[in-house]
Amino acid sequence: MVGTCRTHDPPSDPVAEILSVDASTPTAAPSNAGANRPRNPSFIRSGHLNAPGFSEHRIYWEEYGTMAGEPVMVLHGGPGAGSHSSLARFFNPQRYRVILFDQRGCGKSTPSAGDDDPTAALTENTTQHLVDDMSALRHELKIAGKMHVFGGSWGSTLALAYAIAHPVTVQTLILRGVFLCRRADVDYFFQGNAAEFAADPLAMPVPGAYLDFPTGWRHFVDAIPPEHRGDVVKGLAEVFAAPPRTDAERERLVKAASACVAWEGSASRLIRDETSHGQPNQKYALTAARVLVHYLINGGFLGISSGEADRNNNYILDHVARLKDIPVHVVHGRYDRVCHLYQAEALVRALRTAGNNAVNYSITTAGHSSFEPETDTRLRTIMDDLPPMTRRETVSP
């Protein structure tokens, strides 16, 4: 079974307090009474939210479960991946009111970064705008009290950013595959040995995901022009900077976007043939890759100082004290090579050092994907076992 660590008193040694137990075999379904519930909450309704301010953005949202339930806002990854009804599977439909939405520029939100000209989709598209959208969606859906906030990968980044901005509105944070969006975290996955690749594809200058997925990495780097490999994210930003004017430019753009999406797909699961993935849909690839690189080249729009984005930001850990009164559940795959386990370790240590005595930390024998059996089961169990929300008083963001 997957072990967790709960602290009740401030730890004298935050490093020693980080404990977990891997499962040697896939875990069984939760043993509590909720184990027999339907796997997927039923769809309730959907709509579009006009983004706050004088914005062109319209945010698509869906609700699942029961309107009388505890609200839980679910944040998808990417940035740019879009939401999907499968994200509702973790929640008891008799207990939770599940809110999914597509972040700016992706999914069914408009305008789309998959359009030939993505300028409108990427304008007024920052983390602060997404946090504001979450607040506006709370108001639109008449969520007056606290809510659970559930996010994986980039969704964990956005969940943390929202909770730092509006801690009084958050009942619980549930985070999977923690992504802190620091320069080192991004380079671990996207930079690797790219600069040395042409001369020696087996060069090992720094740790990185490329060491574990050499075939998928080769396909990815082959799609990056050699002159852009010294800083892959910056190079991709230049590739995506302007709308294509010719068929050749569009082909180059689609090739780079598809390579980004395929590379993440190659490395996301522990048990997977890295060469078995198909080519992503072109529209989806353009949407996901453009939004992703837009955020990464700007440091996730975290820690902006004097109007300048900071790729070397440490925003989340620098502001983690604002989360000290929020129960936090962290689930991370030991073999996650998209978002390395060190990011979860850093977050948990920082939370405990800041005095948060309600941190629950699980390491599963899994990779990055929420679909891997142990991670999937652990997240379901957490949601089934959360203490019920007994008070729904009004709170102001």
Phi, psi and omega in degrees: 000154180280124179272157176226165178236125177243133176254147180239339177235153179303124183289138176284334179228095185298334179291314183293338184278353181275103186231150174198162178230122177287155172267135181276340177225159179306136183285153178282173177297155179308140185273355183281180186295336181285355185295336183266006181289161175302145186290326185236124176299150181282150178291137177256302185193171178212169178183184176238139177254127171288121185300152181301152178080194180267070187246150174280346188287136172237123189262121179276136180222157177221154175234145180225162175093235183228137181295336180273001187276175176291126182289136174226121179264125186253128186247123183280169184269197181125255356301147175106357184287333184080163183266169180205148183301337179298338179291346179276355189290343185280354196242134177296118185292341177277346185251324192248147168255107191261123180248120173249148173208154176269122180293166186306135174087355185222172180061226180265005173285153182231153352292164185255139175289354175274356177292161179304320176247108184272008187305312182297322182292329183264354176279139185052045180232087179226172179299320179298322176297320179293320176298317177297323177298320179296318177296318179294323179293322173305313182294316181300322183265008175058045173268101186271329183262202181285164177218154169283145177236123191234121181210147178235143179061235175303329176300329176290323178299311181294321177300317179293318179297318178296314182295325176296321181285323187225061186299330184289347180266357187255120176281313182210144170254128176238115190237131178237136177058061188303133177233115182269349173062034172274163181303316181296324180294320180290315182295329178304321183267322189255344185258302176050232180256024186303320183296329181264357193299318183298321180280324183206096183295347178255015175298146182231066184289328183213160173297154178178166180297334181303333181293331184264341183227066186297325180289312177298323179294319179299316179299321181292309184294325179301334181274353180263122178305138183308325182290348180256002188278347177293331175215092189299315182297316178297319178298316178295323178299323178291322178298319184272000191294324185237147175298145180292139180254341181228167177298323180295319179293320178295319179299318178296319180295313181296321179300314180293318180295316179296323179296321178300310183293318181294322179298315178295321177298324180297324190257003190278338184238145180292315182253093181195141173283117186294349179258003190270348184290148175273174177284134181291154173305136186299316180300314180296317181300314179297317180298305185297315184290319180296314180294318179304306184292325175305319179282316185294321181292341179253021177061031182068013184054035176253145176065034180291127181237128179055035178079000182256132176289150184233103178294340180264020185296156173230039192303312187296312181292329179291337184245015187293340179299335178292349181257009191294340180258007182255125172299133184234129175247124180242127176236124184218136177285132179301328184254027177290117179252358172276312174237101188299148181306332181302335179290318176295319178301314182297318181294313182297316178299317181295318178299315182291322177296326179283355177100012177280113182261014181233052178254124179245120190236120179239130172251123181255156174279082188201173173264222187271328190292142175287348181277350179292139194307312184294318180294315178303311182294321181295319179295320177299316182296317178302312183292327177290329188261358178300141174300140181295146174281114184260345180236136182236038182297156180290136174230152181250128176300000000 
